């Protein structure tokens, strides 16, 4: 079965950096579009970033553009989210997601079929 396992979350001060990783198994990772979403307490889940199968196309939420980058290593079946200049409002559980049957990017959560369990990111002010 498909498994997505996130890691790299933690507590960081405002202005700091974190790199999240998502290790995938049970799917043809090299042809799969991947994304990151987040959900803060009391809020709906929101899109953060997405990357195409080759890594040649990326897409970011306006709130993170210029500060976050998304990348992937198809040899390791892993997607990364590098988060710089973190702000307290970035505090949330971050989820990795995989599309089924598509290698393109998407900001729509309903276009992702598989989800990880999430990793907590807390940014202190």
DSSP file (Angstrom, degrees, kcal/mol; ACC not computed):
  #  RESIDUE AA STRUCTURE BP1 BP2  ACC     N-H-->O    O-->H-N    N-H-->O    O-->H-N    TCO  KAPPA ALPHA  PHI   PSI    X-CA   Y-CA   Z-CA
    1    1 A X              0   0    0      0, 0.0     2,-0.3     0, 0.0    26,-0.1   0.000 360.0 360.0 360.0 161.6    0.0    0.0    0.0
    2    2 A X        -     0   0    0     24,-0.2     2,-0.4    22,-0.0    24,-0.2  -0.526 360.0-175.9 -75.2 134.0    1.0    3.6   -0.4
    3    3 A X  E     -A   25   0A   0     22,-2.5    22,-2.0    -2,-0.3     2,-0.5  -0.998  12.6-173.3-131.7 134.8    2.9    5.2    2.5
    4    4 A X  E     -A   24   0A   0     -2,-0.4   113,-0.6   111,-0.3     2,-0.6  -0.993   9.0-171.3-124.3 121.8    4.0    8.7    2.9
    5    5 A X  E     -A   23   0A   0     18,-2.3    18,-2.5    -2,-0.5     2,-0.2  -0.941   5.4-159.2-122.3 113.3    6.1    9.4    5.9
    6    6 A X  E     +A   22   0A   0     -2,-0.6     2,-0.3    16,-0.2    16,-0.2  -0.562  16.7 165.8 -87.6 152.4    7.0   13.0    6.8
    7    7 A X  E     +A   21   0A   0     14,-2.2    14,-2.7    -2,-0.2   112,-0.1  -0.966  40.6  68.1-153.5 166.9    9.9   14.1    9.0
    8    8 A X        +     0   0    0     -2,-0.3    11,-0.3     1,-0.3    14,-0.0   0.368  61.6 133.7 103.4  -4.5   11.9   17.2   10.0
    9    9 A X        +     0   0    0     12,-0.1     2,-0.3     9,-0.1    -1,-0.3  -0.188  22.6 117.2 -70.9 171.0    9.3   19.1   11.9
   10   10 A X  E     -d  121   0B   0    110,-0.8   112,-2.8   109,-0.1     2,-0.5  -0.989  61.5 -46.8 162.8-165.5   10.0   20.8   15.2
   11   11 A X  E     +d  122   0B   0     -2,-0.3     2,-0.3   110,-0.2   112,-0.2  -0.859  53.3 165.3-103.2 131.0   10.3   24.0   17.1
   12   12 A X  E     -d  123   0B   0    110,-2.6   112,-2.5    -2,-0.5     2,-0.2  -0.985  34.7-111.2-143.0 151.2   12.1   26.9   15.6
   13   13 A X  E >   -d  124   0B   0     -2,-0.3     3,-2.4   110,-0.2    73,-0.2  -0.484  50.4 -82.8 -79.5 153.7   12.3   30.6   16.3
   14   14 A X  T 3  S+     0   0    0    110,-2.6    73,-0.2     1,-0.3    -1,-0.1  -0.294 120.1  29.9 -54.4 135.6   10.8   33.2   13.9
   15   15 A X  T 3  S+     0   0    0     71,-3.3    70,-0.6     1,-0.3    -1,-0.3   0.249 100.0 114.0  94.2 -11.8   13.3   33.9   11.1
   16   16 A X    <   -     0   0    0     -3,-2.4    70,-2.4    70,-0.2     2,-0.3  -0.086  58.7-121.1 -84.3-173.8   14.7   30.4   11.3
   17   17 A X        -     0   0    0     67,-0.2     2,-0.3    68,-0.2    67,-0.2  -0.919  20.9-179.7-131.7 153.1   14.6   27.5    8.9
   18   18 A X  E     - B   0  83A   0     65,-2.1    65,-3.3    -2,-0.3     2,-0.5  -0.982  15.8-147.5-145.0 150.6   13.5   23.9    8.7
   19   19 A X  E     - B   0  82A   0     -2,-0.3     2,-0.3   -11,-0.3    63,-0.2  -0.975  13.9-159.1-122.0 119.8   13.6   21.3    6.0
   20   20 A X  E     - B   0  81A   0     61,-2.8    61,-2.3    -2,-0.5     2,-0.3  -0.704   5.9-161.1 -92.5 146.4   10.8   18.8    5.9
   21   21 A X  E     -AB   7  80A   0    -14,-2.7   -14,-2.2    -2,-0.3     2,-0.4  -0.931   7.3-164.2-124.3 151.4   11.2   15.4    4.1
   22   22 A X  E     -AB   6  79A   0     57,-1.9    57,-2.0    -2,-0.3     2,-0.5  -0.931   7.0-159.3-137.7 112.4    8.6   13.0    2.9
   23   23 A X  E     -AB   5  78A   0    -18,-2.5   -18,-2.3    -2,-0.4     2,-0.3  -0.812  13.9-159.3 -94.4 126.0    9.6    9.4    2.0
   24   24 A X  E     +A    4   0A   0     53,-3.1     2,-0.3    -2,-0.5   -20,-0.2  -0.794  15.6 168.1-109.2 146.6    7.2    7.6   -0.3
   25   25 A X  E     +A    3   0A   0    -22,-2.0   -22,-2.5    -2,-0.3     3,-0.1  -0.982  54.8  41.3-148.8 158.7    6.6    4.0   -0.9
   26   26 A X  S    S+     0   0    0     -2,-0.3     2,-0.3     1,-0.2   -24,-0.2   0.578  99.9  76.9  82.0   9.1    4.1    1.8   -2.7
   27   27 A X  S    S-     0   0    0    -24,-0.1     2,-1.8   -26,-0.1    -1,-0.2  -0.947  93.4 -97.4-143.5 165.8    3.7    4.1   -5.7
   28   28 A X    >   -     0   0    0     -2,-0.3     3,-1.8     1,-0.2     4,-0.2  -0.620  45.8-178.6 -83.8  84.0    5.6    5.0   -8.9
   29   29 A X  G >   +     0   0    0     -2,-1.8     3,-2.0     1,-0.3    -1,-0.2   0.836  69.4  64.5 -57.8 -39.5    7.2    8.0   -7.3
   30   30 A X  G 3  S+     0   0    0      1,-0.3    -1,-0.3    44,-0.2    44,-0.1   0.629 109.5  39.7 -66.7 -11.4    9.1    9.2  -10.4
   31   31 A X  G <  S+     0   0    0     -3,-1.8     2,-0.5     2,-0.1    -1,-0.3   0.270  97.9 101.2-114.2  10.0    5.8    9.8  -12.3
   32   32 A X    <   -     0   0    0     -3,-2.0    71,-0.3    -4,-0.2     2,-0.2  -0.830  66.4-133.6-108.3 128.9    3.8   11.3   -9.4
   33   33 A X        -     0   0    0     69,-3.0    66,-2.6    -2,-0.5     2,-0.3  -0.571  30.4-159.7 -71.3 139.4    3.0   14.9   -8.7
   34   34 A X  E     -FE  51  98B   0     17,-2.3    17,-2.7    -2,-0.2     2,-0.3  -0.864  11.5-177.5-125.0 155.3    3.6   15.7   -5.1
   35   35 A X  E     -FE  50  97B   0     62,-2.5    62,-2.5    -2,-0.3     2,-0.4  -0.966  19.9-138.1-147.8 164.3    2.5   18.5   -2.8
   36   36 A X  E     +FE  49  96B   0     13,-3.1    12,-2.5    -2,-0.3    13,-1.6  -0.988  23.4 175.2-123.3 135.8    2.7   19.9    0.7
   37   37 A X  E     -FE  47  95B   0     58,-2.7    58,-3.0    -2,-0.4     2,-0.3  -0.858  10.8-155.3-129.1 166.1   -0.3   21.2    2.7
   38   38 A X  E     -FE  46  94B   0      8,-2.5     8,-3.3    -2,-0.3     2,-0.4  -0.991   6.3-160.3-144.5 154.5   -0.6   22.5    6.2
   39   39 A X  E     - E   0  93B   0     54,-2.2    54,-2.3    -2,-0.3     2,-0.2  -0.951   8.7-160.5-138.6 117.3   -3.3   22.9    8.8
   40   40 A X    >   -     0   0    0      4,-0.5     3,-2.3    -2,-0.4    52,-0.1  -0.568  44.7 -75.9 -89.4 157.8   -3.2   25.2   11.7
   41   41 A X  T 3  S+     0   0    0      1,-0.3    -1,-0.1    -2,-0.2     3,-0.1  -0.296 118.4   5.5 -55.9 128.8   -5.3   24.8   14.8
   42   42 A X  T 3  S+     0   0    0      1,-0.3     2,-0.3    -3,-0.1    -1,-0.3   0.525 114.0 100.4  76.9   5.4   -8.9   25.9   14.1
   43   43 A X  S <  S-     0   0    0     -3,-2.3    -1,-0.3     1,-0.0     2,-0.1  -0.805  75.4-102.1-121.5 162.7   -8.2   26.5   10.5
   44   44 A X        -     0   0    0     -2,-0.3    -4,-0.5     1,-0.1     2,-0.1  -0.422  48.0 -90.8 -77.1 157.3   -8.8   24.6    7.3
   45   45 A X        -     0   0    0     -6,-0.2     2,-0.3    -2,-0.1    -6,-0.2  -0.453  50.3-163.3 -65.2 138.8   -6.1   22.7    5.5
   46   46 A X  E     -F   38   0B   0     -8,-3.3    -8,-2.5    -2,-0.1     2,-0.1  -0.939  20.7-104.8-131.5 152.4   -4.3   24.9    3.0
   47   47 A X  E     +F   37   0B   0     -2,-0.3   -10,-0.2   -10,-0.2     3,-0.1  -0.439  34.1 169.3 -71.4 142.1   -2.0   24.4    0.1
   48   48 A X  E     -     0   0B   0    -12,-2.5    13,-2.5     1,-0.4     2,-0.3   0.696  58.3 -23.7-116.4 -55.9    1.7   25.2    0.5
   49   49 A X  E     -FG  36  60B   0    -13,-1.6   -13,-3.1    11,-0.2    -1,-0.4  -0.991  48.0-161.8-160.2 157.4    3.7   23.9   -2.5
   50   50 A X  E     -FG  35  59B   0      9,-2.2     9,-2.0    -2,-0.3     2,-0.4  -0.985   4.1-162.6-145.2 153.6    3.6   21.4   -5.3
   51   51 A X  E     -FG  34  58B   0    -17,-2.7   -17,-2.3    -2,-0.3     7,-0.2  -0.997  19.3-122.8-140.3 142.2    6.1   19.8   -7.6
   52   52 A X    >   -     0   0    0      5,-2.6     3,-0.7    -2,-0.4    52,-0.2  -0.214  40.1 -92.9 -77.8 172.6    5.8   17.9  -10.9
   53   53 A X  T 3  S+     0   0    0     50,-2.8   -21,-0.2     1,-0.3    51,-0.1   0.823 126.1  37.4 -56.4 -35.9    7.2   14.4  -11.5
   54   54 A X  T 3  S-     0   0    0     49,-0.3    -1,-0.3   -23,-0.1    18,-0.1   0.608 107.8-118.4 -92.5 -12.5   10.5   15.7  -12.9
   55   55 A X  S <  S+     0   0    0     -3,-0.7    -2,-0.1     2,-0.2    15,-0.1   0.421  84.9 116.3  85.7  -1.6   10.9   18.6  -10.6
   56   56 A X  S    S+     0   0    0      1,-0.1     2,-0.4    -5,-0.1    -3,-0.1   0.677  70.7  47.1 -76.4 -16.6   10.8   20.9  -13.6
   57   57 A X        +     0   0    0      2,-0.0    -5,-2.6     0, 0.0     2,-0.3  -0.991  65.2 174.1-129.1 130.9    7.6   22.6  -12.5
   58   58 A X  E     -G   51   0B   0     -2,-0.4     2,-0.3    -7,-0.2    -7,-0.2  -0.926   9.6-165.6-131.7 158.5    6.8   24.0   -9.0
   59   59 A X  E     -G   50   0B   0     -9,-2.0    -9,-2.2    -2,-0.3     2,-0.3  -0.995   7.5-168.9-147.9 135.8    4.0   26.0   -7.6
   60   60 A X  E     -G   49   0B   0     -2,-0.3   -11,-0.2   -11,-0.2     2,-0.1  -0.925  28.1-109.3-130.3 150.1    3.7   27.9   -4.3
   61   61 A X    >>  -     0   0    0    -13,-2.5     3,-1.7    -2,-0.3     4,-1.0  -0.490  37.4-117.6 -66.9 147.1    1.0   29.6   -2.2
   62   62 A X  T 34 S+     0   0    0      1,-0.3     3,-0.4     2,-0.2    -1,-0.1   0.832 111.6  64.7 -56.9 -33.0    1.5   33.3   -2.3
   63   63 A X  T 34 S+     0   0    0      1,-0.2    -1,-0.3     3,-0.0   -15,-0.0   0.674 112.4  31.9 -68.2 -16.9    2.1   33.3    1.5
   64   64 A X  T X> S+     0   0    0     -3,-1.7     3,-2.2   -16,-0.2     4,-2.2   0.458  83.2 129.6-119.6  -4.5    5.3   31.3    1.1
   65   65 A X  T 3< S+     0   0    0     -4,-1.0     4,-0.1    -3,-0.4    -3,-0.0  -0.250  79.2  15.3 -56.3 135.2    6.7   32.4   -2.3
   66   66 A X  T 34 S+     0   0    0      2,-0.4    -1,-0.3     1,-0.1     3,-0.1   0.261 125.9  58.5  85.5 -13.1   10.3   33.5   -2.1
   67   67 A X  T <4 S+     0   0    0     -3,-2.2    17,-1.9     1,-0.2     2,-0.3   0.674  98.9  52.7-117.1 -30.4   10.8   31.8    1.3
   68   68 A X  E  <  -C   83   0A   0     -4,-2.2    -2,-0.4    15,-0.2     2,-0.4  -0.833  60.1-169.9-108.7 146.4    9.9   28.1    0.7
   69   69 A X  E     -C   82   0A   0     13,-2.3    13,-2.7    -2,-0.3     2,-0.4  -0.979   7.6-153.4-129.9 150.1   11.3   25.8   -1.9
   70   70 A X  E     +C   81   0A   0     -2,-0.4     2,-0.3    11,-0.2    11,-0.2  -0.960  22.0 161.4-121.0 140.1   10.1   22.3   -2.9
   71   71 A X  E     -C   80   0A   0      9,-1.6     9,-3.2    -2,-0.4     2,-0.3  -0.929  18.3-151.1-148.5 170.5   12.4   19.7   -4.4
   72   72 A X  E     -C   79   0A   0     -2,-0.3     2,-0.5     7,-0.3     7,-0.2  -0.991  12.4-152.0-147.9 154.5   12.5   16.0   -5.0
   73   73 A X  E >>> -C   78   0A   0      5,-2.9     5,-1.8    -2,-0.3     3,-1.1  -0.915  10.2-171.4-125.6 100.7   14.9   13.1   -5.4
   74   74 A X  T 345S+     0   0    0     -2,-0.5     3,-0.2     1,-0.3   -44,-0.2   0.752  85.2  61.1 -68.6 -22.6   13.4   10.5   -7.5
   75   75 A X  T 345S+     0   0    0      1,-0.2    -1,-0.3     3,-0.1   -45,-0.0   0.781 114.2  35.7 -71.1 -25.6   16.2    8.1   -6.7
   76   76 A X  T <45S-     0   0    0     -3,-1.1    -2,-0.2     2,-0.2    -1,-0.2   0.370 104.6-126.2-106.8   2.3   15.3    8.3   -3.0
   77   77 A X  T  <5 +     0   0    0     -4,-0.6   -53,-3.1    -3,-0.2     2,-0.4   0.905  67.9 131.5  53.1  43.9   11.5    8.5   -3.5
   78   78 A X  E   < -BC  23  73A   0     -5,-1.8    -5,-2.9   -55,-0.2     2,-0.4  -0.978  44.4-162.4-134.3 139.2   11.6   11.6   -1.4
   79   79 A X  E     -BC  22  72A   0    -57,-2.0   -57,-1.9    -2,-0.4     2,-0.3  -0.929  16.0-155.9-117.3 146.4   10.2   15.1   -1.6
   80   80 A X  E     -BC  21  71A   0     -9,-3.2    -9,-1.6    -2,-0.4     2,-0.4  -0.868  14.0-159.6-123.4 152.2   11.5   18.0    0.4
   81   81 A X  E     -BC  20  70A   0    -61,-2.3   -61,-2.8    -2,-0.3     2,-0.6  -0.923  11.3-162.3-130.3 108.7   10.1   21.3    1.6
   82   82 A X  E     -BC  19  69A   0    -13,-2.7   -13,-2.3    -2,-0.4     2,-0.6  -0.808   9.0-166.5 -90.9 122.7   12.8   23.9    2.6
   83   83 A X  E     +BC  18  68A   0    -65,-3.3   -65,-2.1    -2,-0.6     2,-0.3  -0.942  10.0 175.7-117.8 115.7   11.3   26.6    4.7
   84   84 A X        +     0   0    0    -17,-1.9   -67,-0.2    -2,-0.6   -68,-0.2  -0.751  60.1  21.2-114.9 162.4   13.3   29.8    5.4
   85   85 A X  S    S-     0   0    0    -70,-0.6    -1,-0.2    -2,-0.3   -69,-0.2   0.912  85.3-159.0  48.6  50.6   12.5   33.0    7.1
   86   86 A X        -     0   0    0    -70,-2.4   -71,-3.3    -3,-0.2     2,-0.3  -0.288   7.9-155.5 -67.3 143.7    9.8   31.3    9.1
   87   87 A X    >   -     0   0    0    -73,-0.2     3,-2.3    -3,-0.1     4,-0.2  -0.824  29.6-111.2-115.0 154.9    7.0   33.3   10.7
   88   88 A X  G >  S+     0   0    0     -2,-0.3     3,-1.9     1,-0.3    35,-0.4   0.823 115.3  65.9 -55.6 -31.4    4.8   32.4   13.7
   89   89 A X  G 3  S+     0   0    0      1,-0.3    -1,-0.3    33,-0.1   -49,-0.0   0.568  86.0  71.9 -70.2  -5.9    1.8   32.0   11.3
   90   90 A X  G <   +     0   0    0     -3,-2.3    -1,-0.3     2,-0.0     2,-0.3   0.510  67.6 122.1 -82.2  -5.1    3.5   29.1    9.7
   91   91 A X    <   +     0   0    0     -3,-1.9     2,-0.3    32,-0.2    31,-0.2  -0.430  41.8 105.8 -61.4 122.0    2.8   27.1   12.8
   92   92 A X  E    S- H   0 121B   0     29,-2.0    29,-2.7    -2,-0.3     2,-0.6  -0.972  76.7 -79.9-177.2 170.6    0.8   24.1   11.7
   93   93 A X  E     -EH  39 120B   0    -54,-2.3   -54,-2.2    -2,-0.3     2,-0.5  -0.868  47.9-145.8 -89.3 127.8    0.8   20.4   11.0
   94   94 A X  E     -EH  38 119B   0     25,-3.0    25,-1.9    -2,-0.6     2,-0.4  -0.839  13.5-162.8-102.6 130.5    2.4   19.9    7.6
   95   95 A X  E     -E   37   0B   0    -58,-3.0   -58,-2.7    -2,-0.5     2,-0.3  -0.910  11.2-145.5-116.5 137.5    1.2   17.1    5.3
   96   96 A X  E     -E   36   0B   0     -2,-0.4    20,-2.3   -60,-0.2     2,-0.3  -0.770  24.0-172.3 -92.2 144.0    2.8   15.5    2.3
   97   97 A X  E     -EI  35 115B   0    -62,-2.5   -62,-2.5    -2,-0.3     2,-0.4  -0.987  12.9-153.8-142.3 150.8    0.5   14.4   -0.4
   98   98 A X  E     -EI  34 114B   0     16,-2.1    16,-1.9    -2,-0.3    15,-1.6  -0.963  15.5-131.9-126.5 139.8    0.7   12.4   -3.7
   99   99 A X        -     0   0    0    -66,-2.6     2,-0.6    -2,-0.4     3,-0.2  -0.612  19.3-130.3 -86.5 150.4   -1.4   12.5   -6.7
  100  100 A X  S    S-     0   0    0     11,-0.4     3,-0.1    -2,-0.2   -68,-0.0  -0.897  84.7  -6.3-101.4 121.7   -2.8    9.3   -8.3
  101  101 A X  S    S+     0   0    0     -2,-0.6     2,-0.4     1,-0.1    -1,-0.2   0.670 113.9  92.4  76.1  16.0   -2.2    9.0  -12.1
  102  102 A X        -     0   0    0     -3,-0.2   -69,-3.0   -69,-0.1    -3,-0.2  -0.994  48.1-170.2-146.1 138.3   -0.8   12.5  -12.6
  103  103 A X        +     0   0    0     -2,-0.4   -50,-2.8   -71,-0.3   -49,-0.3   0.317  61.4  97.7-104.8   7.5    2.7   13.9  -12.6
  104  104 A X  S    S-     0   0    0    -52,-0.2   -53,-0.2   -71,-0.2     2,-0.1  -0.387  76.9 -96.7 -94.8 172.4    1.7   17.6  -12.7
  105  105 A X        +     0   0    0    -55,-0.1     2,-0.3    -2,-0.1    -1,-0.1  -0.435  39.9 175.6 -82.1 159.8    1.4   20.2  -10.0
  106  106 A X        -     0   0    0    -72,-0.2   -47,-0.1    -2,-0.1   -55,-0.1  -0.941  31.0-160.4-162.0 144.0   -1.9   21.1   -8.2
  107  107 A X        +     0   0    0     -2,-0.3     2,-0.6   -60,-0.1   -60,-0.2   0.367  68.9 100.7-101.8   1.9   -3.0   23.3   -5.4
  108  108 A X    >   -     0   0    0      1,-0.1     3,-1.7   -62,-0.1     4,-0.1  -0.788  61.0-154.6 -94.6 119.8   -6.3   21.5   -4.9
  109  109 A X  G >  S+     0   0    0     -2,-0.6     3,-1.7     1,-0.3    -1,-0.1   0.816  92.2  64.9 -62.8 -29.7   -6.3   19.0   -2.1
  110  110 A X  G 3  S+     0   0    0      1,-0.3    -1,-0.3    -3,-0.1    -2,-0.0   0.638  92.7  63.4 -70.7 -10.7   -9.1   16.9   -3.7
  111  111 A X  G <  S+     0   0    0     -3,-1.7     2,-0.5   -12,-0.0   -11,-0.4   0.384  88.1  84.6 -91.8   4.4   -6.6   16.1   -6.5
  112  112 A X    <   -     0   0    0     -3,-1.7   -13,-0.3   -13,-0.2     3,-0.1  -0.923  53.4-175.9-108.8 129.8   -4.4   14.3   -4.1
  113  113 A X        +     0   0    0    -15,-1.6     2,-0.4    -2,-0.5   -14,-0.2   0.720  65.7  49.4 -96.1 -24.2   -5.2   10.7   -3.3
  114  114 A X  E     -I   98   0B   0    -16,-1.9   -16,-2.1  -111,-0.0     2,-0.3  -0.939  61.7-174.4-126.7 141.7   -2.6    9.8   -0.7
  115  115 A X  E     -I   97   0B   0     -2,-0.4  -111,-0.3   -18,-0.2   -18,-0.2  -0.967  17.8-131.9-135.3 146.5   -1.6   11.7    2.5
  116  116 A X        -     0   0    0    -20,-2.3  -111,-0.2    -2,-0.3     3,-0.1  -0.255  34.5-104.9 -83.5-178.7    1.0   11.3    5.1
  117  117 A X        -     0   0    0   -113,-0.6  -112,-0.1     1,-0.2   -22,-0.1   0.618  62.9-118.2 -85.8 -13.6    0.3   11.5    8.9
  118  118 A X        -     0   0    0    -22,-0.1     2,-0.4     1,-0.1   -23,-0.2   0.093  14.7-123.0  95.7 153.5    1.8   15.0    9.2
  119  119 A X  E     - H   0  94B   0    -25,-1.9   -25,-3.0  -112,-0.1     2,-0.3  -1.000  25.8-119.5-135.7 136.1    4.6   16.6   11.1
  120  120 A X  E     - H   0  93B   0     -2,-0.4  -110,-0.8   -27,-0.2     2,-0.5  -0.559  24.1-171.9 -80.9 132.0    4.3   19.5   13.5
  121  121 A X  E     -dH  10  92B   0    -29,-2.7   -29,-2.0    -2,-0.3     2,-0.5  -0.992   4.1-175.6-120.2 124.9    6.0   22.7   12.8
  122  122 A X  E     -d   11   0B   0   -112,-2.8  -110,-2.6    -2,-0.5     2,-0.6  -0.981   6.4-166.7-124.2 124.3    6.0   25.3   15.5
  123  123 A X  E     -d   12   0B   0     -2,-0.5     2,-0.3   -35,-0.4  -110,-0.2  -0.942  11.4-153.3-113.1 116.9    7.5   28.8   15.0
  124  124 A X  E      d   13   0B   0   -112,-2.5  -110,-2.6    -2,-0.6   -36,-0.1  -0.628 360.0 360.0 -91.5 147.7    7.9   30.8   18.2
  125  125 A X              0   0    0     -2,-0.3    -1,-0.1  -112,-0.2  -112,-0.1   0.449 360.0 360.0 -91.3 360.0    7.9   34.6   18.1
